[in-house]
């Protein structure tokens, strides 16, 4: 009796069993390239929105963005909080990065570099707003996944690597 139960259990959990079939169907419905695309978009949106809120026109930062970096935002490090160095310059660089890096992610171009850039920004954001760790952890996980597994087939990186971009 024990051996028959053991065999049934092995078949239901093994690769050919019911759970294996369910796993295979789920994998077919959610291909890896679709997950990579969703991660890229999910990571790009909050940074893009933040970047768009910092501009008044072409290369014209708004007063709020500069004010945030000069007086509101502080680095919470041991012995701190500390002011950001060169706040106006840093505000401009951050605002540019918040537009450029998400655009690269959405296009899937230089994806790993863009994801690492957003991961670095996320770390600084965490040091600036320590109570925001749940969302920052989510951004960091998405950035790490994109940096680790790349953009996938649904990207310019994937198109260039596959040889479709060759003449």
Number of C-alpha atoms within 10 A of each C-alpha: 5 6 8 9 10 10 10 12 12 13 15 14 13 13 14 13 15 13 14 15 15 13 12 14 11 11 11 10 9 11 10 15 17 15 14 22 21 14 20 29 18 18 23 26 17 14 24 19 13 15 21 16 14 22 18 12 9 6 10 10 20 15 11 12 22 18 14 14 20 18 11 12 18 18 17 17 10 7 6 9 13 13 16 17 10 10 18 17 12 15 21 21 11 18 22 18 19 24 19 16 23 27 20 20 28 22 18 25 20 16 28 22 16 24 29 18 17 25 22 14 19 21 17 15 18 20 18 20 15 14 10 12 16 11 12 20 15 14 24 23 15 23 27 17 17 25 18 12 13 24 29 20 18 16 23 21 19 19 16 13 12 11 9 10 11 8 4
